[in-house]
């Protein structure tokens, strides 16, 4: 990835002074997030609304659990996408075919009825989104040399694409659902992904040659072995569902166990490796509290798609004058704040330089703030309906917490990674997101009538205690991290 291509030099600066190919990757990521969040904004409602309202009539608690399981599966599948890229096909081809899979998944949700369309659609979107997410980041990095000072700004532009798509997707699909039903909303997500795929296809030629290279090619003699391994895994998955060992009711907890097991294996393999020295081993031990803090944070934050989605549907006063805002539009509030505040936080850290808080303090503050956001629901329980501005304020707190943890978490994963395990440490961070997202669905099942205040106290209080513990652990983590902030 360190090769400087023609797109990074000379006068070929057609996208805000950055390589021309960045515009293409910005576009595909924007449309992918448009389709992903546009679909996810409707997903819980589609599952638990009555059949007469166009839904599947599923139990609400089960529906919210499955939404969390699906979100966890997306981040879990980034590992598969990264492996296929590194060992078989290269980032560019995996991204291209992942985008096709995403579009096909949205088409299935739009056209196939009932549980058949739901199952096929979610499997395709989950695998495709994981593959695209992992490789789009890698391709952005391939546009710059390690010495290119534009790389941080380039990733900032790319991140902007994520949030523009996340803002617009729920707005359009929510409006279409309100006017024409769920399947038209899902169809809009499919069209959005098709537009992104078309734009990307036309710009593939602008990517550097390194985009198509396989970093660590699988030896020819190993292909049959891995085909057998993957076939066995598929058969195992089919069997556990066919024998009802794994059911829709326990799917979220099963994915959580799989993620925990995969994470433990990753940590053990890295810590026991002879390829790392004593200092790198300390860094890996230091990353474990960040993994736990990240999982805890996402378990609350991702409830925007589970508990908060249900809350917005039934408890939120969404009337603006004589018009009622679609409940799914609540999902666009967070991207608005991200767009407004991301540059503010980036500028703040740049200005503070070495005087900025250590990573453990930022993580701790993120957990305290997101915990406080959940506690803010408690006084609202005395109201018949929650004012829209109150929920906007709560989501502002969640966004501030996100900016204190999400980009910081990705950065610390790279900073603490041993030289021989850079990709695996990033994968571990995504596994923490997967675990937290899965738990967001499991935990949302405890939000039931009569249990609201204990739920908010448990969620918010636990996060605040963990946050304070992270801050208190700063001196010990400093010893393990050394010069790493």
Secondary structure, DSSP 8 states (H G I E B T S, - for coil): -----GGGSTT--TBTTB-HHHHHHHHHHHHHHHHHHHHHHHHHHHHHS-GGGTS----HHHHHHHHHHHHHHHHHHHHHHHHHIIIII-HHHHHHHHHHHHHHHHHHHHHS-HHHHHHHHHHHHHHHHHHHHHHHHHHHHHTS-TT-TTHHHHHHHHHHHHHHHHHHHHHHHHHHHHHH-HHHHHHHHHHHHHHHHHHHHHHGGGS-GGGG--TT---GGGHHHHHHHHHHHHHHHHHHHHTTSS-TTTHHHHHHHHHHHHHHHHHHHHHH-TTS-HHHHHHHHHHHHHHHHHHHHHHHHGGGGTHHHHHHHHTEE-EETTEE--GGGGHHHHHHHHHHHHHHHHHHHHHHGGGS--HHHHHHHHHHHHHHHHHTTTGGGGSSSEEHHHHHHHHHHHHHHHHHHHHHHHHHHHHH--GGGHHHHHHHHHHHHHHHHHHHHHHHTT--TT-HHHHHHHHHHHHHHHHHHHHHTHHHHHHHHTT--
